[in-house]
Amino acid sequence: MPADPKAGVRERFERAREDLVALSHRIHAHPELGFEEEHAASWLAESLDAAGFRVEPGVCDLPTAFVATAGSGPLTIAICAEYDCLPGIGHACGHNVIAAMAVGAALAAAKVADDVGLTIRVVGTPAEEGGGGKVLLLERGAFDGVHAALMVHPAPVDAVTPPVLALSQFVVRYTGKEAHASAFPERGVNALDALTVAQTAIGLLRQHLQQTDRVHGIVTAGGSAPNVVPAHTEAHYIVRARTLSDLGDVKTKVQRCFEAGALATGSTVEMADEHPPYSEMEHDPAIAALYQRNAEALGRSFPDLGMLLERAAGSTDMGNVSLAIPSIHPYIGIESLPAVNHQPEFAAHCATPAADRAVVDGGLAMAWTAVDVATDAKLRDRLVARLGGGAPVR
């Protein structure tokens, strides 16, 4: 083993710094929706292939997913890359930064992988923004044999173990009957009224939800003309709760509100999940502590945000990975305030010097964390034993 494997990791990362920043900016300038990230997935795969990784495109029957592997050590660490955007506002969640960080962390850690007993696996994960790419990849075997999974997400400020809520996303469709809205309204069944009743009921329901519950949605079809009674309406809704076990109860209450709209108007209602539920996130405390130490060594700080952090909870399909594999999902700050995630202003911040610094700091901190996990005998042995790896790694 080299006297200082982390020095080798840093040296390799520094050689790639300009290319990584350029990769982040290129993805930012060409936003692609979930399961449509053809350019981003190709650019990442090409970068890793050029660095000597064994790249498998289109894994698990997902054309914009990939797996890239380097090293042959007995401890396998997955680094997750996200690269989808949000409709209308592009990379307003900073997945361009996540993608570049993942490539940088992987190629830097790969330099010492065999020396410290690591196999580095980059998992290109499409459609985090409402498609559940990681859930599908997890179910179909892309994470098989992985001992730990890492990723870092841009945010206004740094946080090592941010709260992550369980989530269910579903579509609601009402069917009524058209009629002339002025001459013969009594012959119509108003599907838009059904949706109005449901949204009113949800508003009243909010006072009976827990503080960690969330309900929000959009109307995607509300009728075709103002002089025609709307017969077809559609809405897409998200329900969140602290855990998957809490989620079912909240979702049932919300769906009763939609059923009430149908009952009140005489329309019919259909509800269907858009993708598998996202789970809460379980950050592995030992790995998270290593990441924080490495990020602080690069000048990062982790302020005590108190209840503000608890209130600012989102959701991610990385939560599903964390319930199956020891994982971390820290936030890395890009100095965006007052702009926050999912605002156009945040998208603009994701291609600035502060975001470029996040690419470097987050990628290098992840690579160092991978080395620390491999060289911490107690942690390494726990991870190996969890998968039934037999004798500890030596």
C-alpha positions in Angstrom: 0.0 0.0 0.0 1.3 3.5 -0.8 2.5 5.5 2.3 -0.2 8.0 1.7 -3.0 6.8 -0.7 -5.0 10.0 -0.2 -2.1 12.0 -1.7 -2.3 9.8 -4.8 -6.1 10.3 -4.9 -5.7 14.1 -4.7 -3.0 14.1 -7.4 -5.2 12.2 -9.8 -8.2 14.4 -9.1 -6.3 17.6 -9.7 -5.2 16.3 -13.1 -8.8 15.9 -14.0 -10.2 19.1 -12.4 -10.7 21.1 -15.6 -12.3 18.3 -17.4 -14.7 17.6 -14.5 -15.8 21.2 -14.4 -16.3 21.2 -18.1 -18.4 18.1 -17.9 -20.6 19.7 -15.2 -21.1 22.8 -17.4 -21.8 20.7 -20.5 -24.6 18.7 -18.8 -25.9 21.9 -17.3 -26.2 23.5 -20.8 -28.0 20.4 -22.2 -30.7 19.5 -19.6 -32.5 16.2 -20.2 -35.5 14.8 -18.5 -35.7 11.4 -16.7 -35.1 8.3 -18.8 -34.1 10.7 -21.7 -30.6 11.5 -20.6 -28.9 10.1 -23.6 -26.2 12.8 -23.9 -25.4 13.0 -20.2 -25.1 9.2 -19.8 -22.9 9.0 -22.9 -20.6 11.7 -21.7 -20.1 10.1 -18.3 -19.6 6.7 -19.8 -17.0 8.1 -22.3 -15.1 9.9 -19.5 -14.9 6.8 -17.4 -14.0 4.6 -20.3 -11.1 6.9 -21.2 -10.0 6.6 -17.6 -9.7 2.8 -17.9 -13.1 1.8 -16.4 -15.0 -1.2 -17.7 -18.2 0.4 -18.9 -21.6 -1.4 -19.4 -24.1 0.9 -21.0 -27.9 0.4 -20.9 -27.8 -1.9 -17.9 -31.0 -3.4 -16.4 -33.1 -2.6 -19.5 -32.7 1.1 -18.9 -31.0 2.7 -21.9 -29.7 5.8 -20.0 -28.3 3.8 -17.1 -24.8 2.4 -16.9 -22.3 0.7 -14.6 -18.6 1.4 -14.8 -16.1 -0.6 -12.8 -12.4 -0.2 -11.8 -10.2 -2.1 -9.4 -10.4 -5.6 -8.1 -10.4 -5.3 -4.3 -12.8 -7.3 -2.1 -14.6 -4.2 -0.9 -17.0 -2.7 -3.5 -18.1 0.9 -3.1 -20.8 2.3 -5.5 -20.7 6.0 -6.4 -24.1 7.1 -7.7 -24.3 9.6 -10.5 -27.6 11.4 -11.2 -28.0 13.6 -14.4 -31.7 14.2 -15.1 -33.2 17.7 -15.0 -36.6 19.2 -14.0 -39.2 20.1 -16.6 -39.1 23.7 -17.6 -36.3 24.8 -15.2 -33.4 22.6 -16.2 -30.8 21.6 -13.7 -32.5 23.4 -10.8 -31.4 20.5 -8.5 -27.8 20.5 -9.6 -27.6 17.0 -11.0 -24.9 18.2 -13.4 -22.8 18.8 -10.3 -23.6 15.3 -8.9 -22.6 13.7 -12.2 -19.3 15.4 -12.4 -18.5 14.8 -8.7 -19.3 11.1 -9.2 -16.9 10.8 -12.2 -14.2 12.7 -10.3 -14.5 10.6 -7.1 -14.4 7.4 -9.1 -11.4 8.0 -11.3 -9.4 9.5 -8.3 -10.3 6.5 -6.0 -9.5 4.1 -8.8 -5.9 5.2 -8.8 -5.3 3.5 -5.4 -8.2 0.9 -5.6 -6.1 -2.2 -5.8 -3.6 -0.9 -3.3 -6.3 -0.4 -0.6 -8.5 -3.4 -1.5 -11.3 -1.5 -3.4 -13.5 -2.1 -6.3 -15.1 1.2 -7.5 -18.4 0.9 -9.2 -20.0 4.0 -10.7 -23.8 3.5 -11.1 -25.4 5.9 -13.6 -28.9 6.4 -12.2 -31.5 8.0 -14.5 -34.8 9.6 -13.5 -34.3 10.6 -9.9 -36.8 13.5 -10.4 -39.9 11.3 -10.4 -39.0 8.1 -12.1 -37.3 6.0 -9.5 -34.3 5.0 -11.5 -32.4 3.7 -8.5 -35.4 1.7 -7.3 -35.4 -0.1 -10.7 -31.6 -0.6 -10.7 -31.7 -1.9 -7.1 -34.5 -4.4 -8.0 -32.7 -5.5 -11.2 -29.3 -6.2 -9.6 -27.1 -3.2 -10.5 -26.2 -2.8 -6.8 -25.6 -6.6 -6.1 -22.4 -7.2 -4.3 -22.0 -3.5 -3.2 -20.8 -3.0 0.4 -21.5 0.8 0.6 -23.0 3.5 -1.6 -22.0 7.1 -1.8 -23.3 10.3 -3.4 -23.3 14.0 -2.6 -26.1 16.5 -3.5 -25.9 20.3 -4.1 -27.8 22.5 -1.8 -27.6 26.1 -0.5 -25.5 24.9 2.5 -23.5 21.8 3.6 -25.2 19.2 5.7 -23.9 15.7 6.5 -27.1 13.8 7.3 -30.0 15.8 5.9 -33.5 14.4 6.5 -35.1 12.6 3.6 -38.8 11.8 3.5 -40.6 8.8 2.0 -42.6 9.7 -1.1 -45.4 8.4 -3.2 -46.2 10.0 -6.6 -49.5 9.2 -8.4 -51.8 10.4 -11.1 -55.5 11.1 -10.5 -58.0 11.1 -13.4 -61.7 12.1 -13.2 -64.2 11.2 -15.9 -67.5 13.1 -16.1 -69.7 14.1 -19.1 -69.6 17.0 -21.5 -72.5 19.4 -21.9 -73.1 23.0 -23.0 -72.0 24.9 -20.0 -74.8 27.6 -20.4 -77.7 26.0 -22.2 -77.7 22.5 -20.7 -75.3 22.4 -17.7 -77.7 20.0 -15.9 -76.8 17.3 -18.4 -73.1 17.5 -17.7 -71.0 15.9 -15.0 -68.2 18.3 -14.1 -64.9 16.5 -13.6 -63.2 19.8 -12.8 -65.6 20.4 -9.9 -64.5 16.9 -8.7 -60.9 18.0 -8.6 -61.9 21.3 -6.9 -63.7 19.4 -4.2 -60.7 17.1 -3.7 -58.3 20.0 -3.4 -60.5 21.7 -0.9 -60.7 18.6 1.1 -56.9 18.2 1.1 -56.6 21.8 2.3 -58.8 21.0 5.3 -56.9 17.7 5.9 -53.6 19.5 6.3 -54.5 20.6 9.9 -54.7 16.9 10.8 -51.3 15.8 9.3 -48.0 15.4 11.2 -45.5 18.2 10.7 -43.3 15.9 8.6 -46.1 15.0 6.2 -46.3 16.8 2.8 -49.0 16.9 0.2 -48.7 18.8 -3.1 -49.6 18.5 -6.8 -50.4 20.0 -10.1 -53.4 20.0 -12.4 -52.3 18.8 -15.9 -55.7 18.7 -17.5 -58.7 20.9 -16.5 -61.0 20.9 -19.5 -60.9 21.9 -23.2 -63.1 25.0 -23.4 -64.9 27.3 -20.9 -68.3 26.7 -22.5 -68.1 23.0 -22.3 -68.6 21.1 -19.0 -65.2 19.5 -18.4 -65.5 15.7 -18.7 -61.8 14.8 -18.3 -59.4 16.2 -15.7 -56.1 15.0 -14.5 -53.7 15.8 -11.6 -50.3 14.6 -10.5 -49.8 14.5 -6.7 -47.0 13.7 -4.3 -47.5 12.6 -0.7 -44.5 12.5 1.7 -44.1 11.2 5.2 -41.2 10.5 7.6 -41.1 6.8 6.9 -42.5 4.3 4.4 -44.6 2.9 7.3 -46.1 6.4 7.9 -46.6 7.0 4.2 -49.4 4.5 3.7 -51.6 6.2 6.3 -51.1 9.7 4.8 -51.7 8.5 1.3 -54.9 6.7 2.3 -56.3 10.0 3.8 -55.3 12.0 0.7 -56.9 9.5 -1.7 -60.1 9.6 0.3 -60.2 13.3 -0.6 -60.1 12.4 -4.3 -62.8 9.9 -3.8 -64.9 12.5 -2.1 -64.6 14.7 -5.3 -66.0 11.8 -7.4 -68.8 11.2 -4.9 -69.8 14.8 -4.7 -70.0 15.3 -8.5 -71.1 11.9 -9.8 -67.9 11.5 -11.8 -65.6 8.5 -11.7 -62.0 8.6 -10.4 -58.9 6.5 -11.2 -55.6 6.7 -9.3 -52.4 5.1 -10.3 -48.8 5.2 -9.0 -46.4 6.8 -11.4 -43.4 4.9 -10.0 -42.5 2.8 -6.9 -42.4 4.7 -3.6 -39.2 6.4 -2.4 -38.2 5.5 1.1 -36.7 7.5 3.9 -32.9 7.8 4.0 -30.8 6.0 6.5 -27.4 7.6 6.5 -24.7 5.2 7.7 -23.3 7.2 10.7 -19.7 5.9 10.5 -19.4 6.6 6.8 -21.1 10.0 7.2 -18.5 10.9 9.9 -15.7 10.0 7.6 -17.2 12.2 4.8 -17.6 15.1 7.2 -14.0 14.9 8.3 -12.7 14.8 4.8 -15.0 17.7 3.7 -13.8 19.7 6.6 -10.2 19.0 5.6 -11.0 20.7 2.3 -12.4 23.8 4.1 -16.0 22.8 4.3 -18.1 23.6 7.4 -21.3 22.1 8.7 -23.4 24.7 10.5 -26.0 23.7 13.0 -29.2 24.5 11.1 -31.5 23.1 13.8 -35.2 22.9 12.8 -34.5 24.7 9.5 -32.9 21.6 8.2 -35.7 19.4 9.4 -38.2 21.6 7.7 -36.3 21.6 4.4 -36.7 17.9 3.8 -36.9 16.5 0.3 -37.0 12.9 -1.1 -34.8 10.8 -3.2 -34.6 7.2 -4.5 -31.2 7.1 -2.8 -33.3 6.3 0.3 -34.3 3.0 -1.2 -30.6 2.2 -1.7 -29.8 3.2 1.9 -32.3 0.7 3.3 -30.6 -2.1 1.3 -26.9 -0.9 1.5 -25.0 1.3 4.0 -25.1 4.7 2.3 -24.6 8.4 2.6 -26.3 11.4 0.9 -24.8 14.6 2.3 -25.5 18.1 0.9 -22.8 20.3 -0.4 -23.3 24.0 -0.4 -23.0 26.1 -3.6 -23.6 29.6 -1.9 -26.9 30.0 -3.6 -29.0 31.7 -0.9 -31.6 33.1 -1.1 -32.1 30.7 -4.1 -33.0 27.1 -3.1 -33.4 23.8 -4.9 -36.0 23.6 -7.7 -35.9 27.4 -8.4 -34.6 28.7 -11.7 -32.2 30.9 -9.7 -30.7 27.7 -8.2 -30.2 26.3 -11.7 -28.2 29.4 -12.6 -26.1 28.9 -9.5 -25.2 25.3 -10.5 -22.8 26.6 -13.2 -20.8 29.1 -11.1 -17.4 29.1 -9.4 -19.1 28.0 -6.1 -20.7 25.0 -7.9 -17.4 24.2 -9.6 -15.7 24.2 -6.2 -18.5 21.8 -5.0 -17.6 19.5 -7.9 -14.0 19.4 -6.6 -14.7 19.3 -2.9 -17.5 16.8 -3.1 -15.7 14.5 -5.5 -12.5 14.5 -3.6 -14.2 14.1 -0.2 -16.0 11.1 -1.6 -12.8 9.5 -3.0 -11.1 10.0 0.3 -14.0 8.6 2.1 -13.8 5.5 0.0 -10.2 5.1 0.9 -11.0 5.6 4.6 -13.7 3.0 4.5 -11.3 0.5 2.9 -8.5 1.2 5.5 -10.7 1.3 8.6 -10.5 -2.3 9.7 -13.6 -2.2 12.0 -15.8 -0.5 9.5 -14.5 -2.5 6.5 -15.1 -5.8 8.3 -18.6 -4.8 9.3 -19.5 -4.0 5.7 -17.9 -7.2 4.4 -19.5 -9.4 7.1 -22.9 -7.9 6.2 -22.9 -9.5 2.8 -21.5 -12.8 4.2 -18.1 -12.1 2.9 -16.5 -14.6 5.2 -13.0 -13.8 6.5 -12.3 -10.1 7.1 -10.4 -8.2 4.3 -6.7 -8.0 5.1 
